[in-house]
Amino acid sequence: MAAAAGGWLRSGATKLKKNIPTYLAASWRASPCVFRSSKSELAPKLDSDGVVYAPLQTFTEEETMLKNMVKKFAQERVAPLVQKMDENSKMEDSVIKGLFEQGLMSIELGEEYGGTAASFFSVILVVEELAKVDPAVALLCELQNTLTNRLFTTYGTEEQKRTYLPKVSKDTIGSFCLSEAGSGSDAFSLKTRAEKKGDYYIINGSKMWISLAEHAGVFFVMANTDPASGYRGITCFIVDRNTEGLHIGKKEDKLGIRASSTCPVTFENVKVPATNILGQVGQGYKYAIGMLNGGRIGIAAQMLGLAQGCFDHTIPYTKERVQFGKSIFDFQGMQHQIAQVATQLEAARLLTYNAARLAETGKPFIKEASMAKYYAAEVATLTTSKCIEWMGGVGYTKNYPIEKYYRDCKIGTIYEGTSNIQLSTIAKSLAQEY
């Protein structure tokens, strides 16, 4: 009986493989099939005598060119390495080098610093496109652009900009050190201290869940210079990787986005000159809030790209997989589920693009950023779960990227503000509006 069952399973597996669409042979590349709304169009040229109100999904020529370039880069340079990087829990050096070479780590930075001098919306498009292939690579790009570069350009002195911006544009990764064992969502209850000693500060404490720490060359360390003042004593320090007393711990063995490192970082009598304070003493909490508000749009783009990539891999399979004499896509029950997910993807895209355009034009965007981040994370969770169900046994295996998207999406409801924190932020904004 066992032998017969084994033979049936082998025979069934062979038949199943024959029914798998041919495009899945290159399964870790982005699917060539996408629904219309994810295909961008050039924005119409503005008439000097009139105003054109363009849809959110119309882009400038520069944005379109960048989006297409990133898509090609992701297909050719990232996709072949995705499975290996996930299994080894390590970002390939060639991918990091490629991001710098393509100017994707300095999208908004001025040309005088080696940057691309593009728009914030371009950052969002790049993150979305990378996330379709590997959300871990998208995170590296997102954090560099929305946190590291923006911290320097917004709060850095001219000397700090001259020192660090050319580096982060060329080959240096930044890492933002805020979270601690006892301060997650309650971030400003942090215990890391910075004691003033003449022209220097001595930092002692430890950080947890620090993204990109494994490869980072410079760290933004939030430490309290005046514990008696509570969160108003929090100050941001620029600390180079090779500073004595800075120790990077063993990286976490994570569920998803495994190629992106997450490590504890400890500071033992780390001596930092006062000139390495970013901005003003005691203003670190404001800087953290400001950067995370914008960063949430980037995470929304990551979740959006992740969900779209998973969806694009799955739908062609449902149209080719035949059961009971017809493709499973042709069953009304399946069509309704697919249509529901497609609608939610579209809604998440519009929320994300709208928040990005608001931020780019200097308009209030905090509520919209939280809405986009919250909703995109929820949609990514639903989409990846449904895609596994639609793919069946194939979707459950590590031979195809569907289960990886499922693992990768969970972090979207946690980092840069949990879903509950986003809901609280939205509610606070609504209370003020009414």
Secondary structure as GFF3:
##gff-version 3
##sequence-region A 1 434
A	DSSP	alpha_helix	2	19	.	.	.	ID=ss1
A	DSSP	three_ten_helix	22	26	.	.	.	ID=ss2
A	DSSP	three_ten_helix	36	38	.	.	.	ID=ss3
A	DSSP	beta_strand	41	42	.	.	.	ID=ss4
A	DSSP	beta_strand	58	59	.	.	.	ID=ss5
A	DSSP	alpha_helix	61	73	.	.	.	ID=ss6
A	DSSP	pi_helix	74	78	.	.	.	ID=ss7
A	DSSP	three_ten_helix	79	81	.	.	.	ID=ss8
A	DSSP	alpha_helix	82	88	.	.	.	ID=ss9
A	DSSP	alpha_helix	93	101	.	.	.	ID=ss10
A	DSSP	three_ten_helix	111	113	.	.	.	ID=ss11
A	DSSP	alpha_helix	120	131	.	.	.	ID=ss12
A	DSSP	alpha_helix	135	143	.	.	.	ID=ss13
A	DSSP	pi_helix	144	148	.	.	.	ID=ss14
A	DSSP	alpha_helix	149	155	.	.	.	ID=ss15
A	DSSP	alpha_helix	158	170	.	.	.	ID=ss16
A	DSSP	beta_strand	173	177	.	.	.	ID=ss17
A	DSSP	three_ten_helix	187	189	.	.	.	ID=ss18
A	DSSP	beta_strand	193	197	.	.	.	ID=ss19
A	DSSP	beta_strand	200	211	.	.	.	ID=ss20
A	DSSP	beta_strand	216	224	.	.	.	ID=ss21
A	DSSP	three_ten_helix	227	233	.	.	.	ID=ss22
A	DSSP	beta_strand	234	240	.	.	.	ID=ss23
A	DSSP	beta_strand	246	248	.	.	.	ID=ss24
A	DSSP	beta_strand	262	273	.	.	.	ID=ss25
A	DSSP	three_ten_helix	274	276	.	.	.	ID=ss26
A	DSSP	beta_strand	277	278	.	.	.	ID=ss27
A	DSSP	alpha_helix	284	320	.	.	.	ID=ss28
A	DSSP	beta_strand	322	323	.	.	.	ID=ss29
A	DSSP	beta_strand	326	327	.	.	.	ID=ss30
A	DSSP	three_ten_helix	328	330	.	.	.	ID=ss31
A	DSSP	alpha_helix	332	360	.	.	.	ID=ss32
A	DSSP	alpha_helix	366	391	.	.	.	ID=ss33
A	DSSP	alpha_helix	393	396	.	.	.	ID=ss34
A	DSSP	alpha_helix	402	409	.	.	.	ID=ss35
A	DSSP	three_ten_helix	410	413	.	.	.	ID=ss36
A	DSSP	alpha_helix	419	433	.	.	.	ID=ss37
###
